[in-house]
Amino acid sequence: MDVNEEKSTDLIRTIKFFLKETFNIIDDTDVNATIEDIKAGVPIKGQTAWVLIFSILIASAGLNTSSTAVVIGAMLISPLMGPIMGIGLSLGINDIFLLRKAVKNFGIMVGLSLITSFLYFSIPVFQNETPELIARTGPDVRDVIIAFAGGLALIIAFSRRSKAITTISGVAIATALMPPLCTAGFGLATGKWHFFGGAMFLFSINTIFIATATFIIVRFLKFPFEQYLDSKRKKIISNVIYISAFVILVPSVFFFYKLYKQSDFNQTISHFIQDQKEKNGVLVFDIEKDYSKQEISFAIIGNKINEKDLTSLKSLLKYKGYDNVKINVIKNYQESEGNKKLNNDEKILLTSQKIANNQYPIAAVFESISKEIHAIDTNIVEVSYGRILKSNFNLIDTIPTFYIKWKDETENVESENNQIQNWLRVKTENSKLKVQAIQ
């Protein structure tokens, strides 16, 4: 072996050693302690049951007030992970008795959570729909990734000789098992079954992938199988375990694929709409994307969407496997001028054209325009209008200017401001019009 070959071999050994030292989780695993800790967290009784009830109350109040901090606090103290990890461990070590115990306590956990949140949201004053509740009515592919990665992090942290409490708490927050259960209780209390169904679906996704992650790591770390004296009984139990694992793993793959396709469908539509806003000055609102029905609906103000663009969108969707997608453009305001009978929106459009032609000033119809602006974006809390005199010391120009005050939590204020400005310029046919954000 020459010098170069020796150097190459040493480099490969060094890299292998580095990778093994960095990513090895076997050497620091305490199998017996991990099994005992997970088993100890399975029962939902006594103090654990009361902690669950109170944490559900806290989370329900947090969702009801759209307080993220309160919801996070509730997730930190909730004992929801115990039975789910117990299910994953029992499948990984062929422990039928632990599986029964984990499934039973999982049912108790879900029942207590739904009853508590149902009672809270049964009080009429707490029945308003908030953004935090609406956000928990349906999963997407990112929820799958979060649940699976969170489950992996959780069982790996549990398997260490020195337990990482901060990791376990962090996973409890990230996987967000509690908010969907509270939202399901809200759906039951208010009779809004789409809230209940969507939230339970999200909870089921999180549960399945956390249990799946636990099962995978338990087998990777080669936890010992539970021993049974009766060989016939052992075979029966093994078959039950394999069937249970199959019932959990197969839906995992199915749900991931389904949610991936749904996210891809929604993202394709969002990119199209964003392009129309930025490139063609089309203001799009009331967007409804229904993946199950393969249908899209939206309304537009301003420039007309080109038929060529709609055809391109249909072709792209078909290429991605979404055949016969129905696209409904609810209203195109610029096609209304020729109608003999005008509705309110069309009257406002004609009013805008009169403004542009200086037949009467914007101030004369400021109320109707301000209502339209607020209908387009509810993050706007105040609209003002004025005319600014601008001079370059040779000429004096008059610039019509709208001043818009946005809610403090509004993201991308500059982008939202530009969209309103583009719409107003199209509406009034005045390219000099300005929109400024104010605090």
Buried (B, 14 or more C-beta within 10 A) or exposed (E): EEEEEEEEEEEEEEEEEEEEEEEEEEEEBBBEBBBEBBBEBBBBEEEBBEBBBBBBBBBBBBBBBBBEEBBBBBBBBBBBBBBBBBBBBBBBBBBBEBBEBBBBBBEBBBEBBBBBBBBBBBEEEBBEEBEBBBBBBBBBBEBBBBBBBBBBBBBBBBBBEEBBEEBBBBBBBBBBBBBBBBBBBBBBBBEBEEBBBBBBBBBBBBBBBBBBBBBBBBEBBEBEEBEBEEEEEBEEBBEEBEEBBEEBBEBBEEBBEBBBBBBBBBEBBEEBBEEBBEEBBBBBBEEEBEBEEBBBBBBBBBBBBEEEBBEEBBEBBEEEEBEEBEBEBEBBBEEBEEEEEEEEEBEBBEBBEBBBEEEEEBEEBBEBBBEBBBEBBEBBEEBEBEEEEEEEEEEEEEEBBBBBBBEEEBEEEEEBBBBBBBBBBBBBEBEEBBBEBEE
